[in-house]
Structures are given as structure tokens and as C-alpha cells.
């Protein structure tokens, strides 16, 4: 485990919930604080679900509620650090900017759930896929664009505040296992998820090594 406190960027969604459940006993074993962070606007679902998850896990939870005016004011800074004018990426980077700024006030390293949607078909449009082969083809396509989309956003926003982001879902062992799963029509998500967990737990200690 790390010699410095490690935080978790907690969205309240499934990806960060999986990570939090796995690392909780590790932190308890080494008597480290479990520190979580969430940002959003007042009344947003992310804030509500993250609070519930934090209460369930017993974490030291920090949150920041930003206004629409604040979001607009930091756009120039977001573009500067993100190094792109791509509208969708800028929009999604705004809360990441606030989140990284908040986390950097308390920790130097934070775990994040980036990459899970690209590995496990987490986006809503996958519901319209005509067959399993199409899902697998699309997953491979979006996965190979991660470096200049979601991972770029996560890296640039955290580095803007001197925060190191670690991405457990993108551990090479996890990626290798998921990409080898045959997505036939009868393959259910529970089978996919169980195979993922077997390889997810094994390398997990590397994510918290200093």
C-alpha cells in the first residue's frame, strides 16, 4: 500500500462503487483512511448517490457543489489544460476540473473509474446494438480512442492540480481478460462481470503501491 493517503473519485455509479468495495478491506488492513470525493450541482443524482455510497462504506467524504456561473468561468482554464476545443470533452471536463481541485487539497493520488464503460458496454446506446458481434466491435473501437478522449480528460484535469489519477479498470490484466471474452448472444453480463472480478482483485494491490 502507499505511504501517502489515497483517495477515490466517487461518482456514486457502478464503476467507482466496484473499486470502493474492493479497496475498502485493503485500507482497513493497513489502517489507512478511506477518503472519497464528489462534485456536482445542488440536487444532482451524483451527489445523492455518492453520499449514500460514502455512508455505506464509512468513508471520510468531501464534496463540492458548483454553480452554473462557476462552470462557465473556468472554461478558459479547462481548455488550456485539456488542449482541445472539442465541445463534448470540454463539457465533461468541467466537473473533473472541480473534482481534481477538491481531491488535491487532501491527497496526492486518487483512483478513478475511467475505462469501465469502454470495457463493459456501459453507454446507453449499446442497448440498440443489433447483435453481440456489433457490441464487441464497437467496444474495441471506443477503447482504442480512450487515450485522446476520456483518459486525456482525466489526465489533464488531475495534472492541472498536481493530482495523480490511477485507473484500476485499465490494468493490463483486466483489459486482457475482458477483450478475450466471447460476446455471443447468449453470453450474459453476469458471466462477463464474474470473469472480470477474478482478474480485478488479483492486480488491485498494484494500484495503491507508492
C-alpha positions, 0 to 999 in steps of 0.5 A: 500500500502507499505511504501517502493517503489515497483517495477515490473519485466517487461518482456514486455509479457502478464503476467507482462503487466496484473499486470502493468495495474492493479497496475498502478491506485493503485500507482497513488492513493497513489502517489507512483512511478511506477518503472519497470525493464528489462534485456536482450541482445542488440536487444532482443524482451524483451527489445523492448517490455518492453520499449514500455510497460514502455512508455505506462504506464509512468513508471520510467524504468531501464534496463540492457543489458548483454553480452554473456561473462557476462552470462557465468561468473556468472554461478558459482554464479547462481548455488550456489544460485539456488542449482541445476545443472539442465541445463534448470533452470540454463539457465533461471536463468541467466537473473533473476540473472541480473534482481534481481541485477538491481531491488535491487539497487532501491527497496526492493520488486518487483512483478513478473509474475511467475505462469501465464503460469502454470495457463493459458496454456501459453507454446507453446506446449499446442497448440498440446494438443489433447483435453481440458481434456489433457490441464487441466491435464497437467496444474495441473501437471506443477503447482504442480512442480512450487515450485522446478522449476520456483518459486525456480528460482525466489526465489533464484535469488531475495534472492541472492540480498536481493530482495523480489519477490511477485507473484500476479498470485499465490494468493490463490484466483486466483489459486482457481478460475482458477483450478475450471474452466471447460476446455471443448472444447468449453470453450474459453480463453476469458471466462477463462481470464474474470473469472480470472480478477474478482478474480485478482483485488479483492486480488491485494491490498494484494500484495503491503501491507508492 
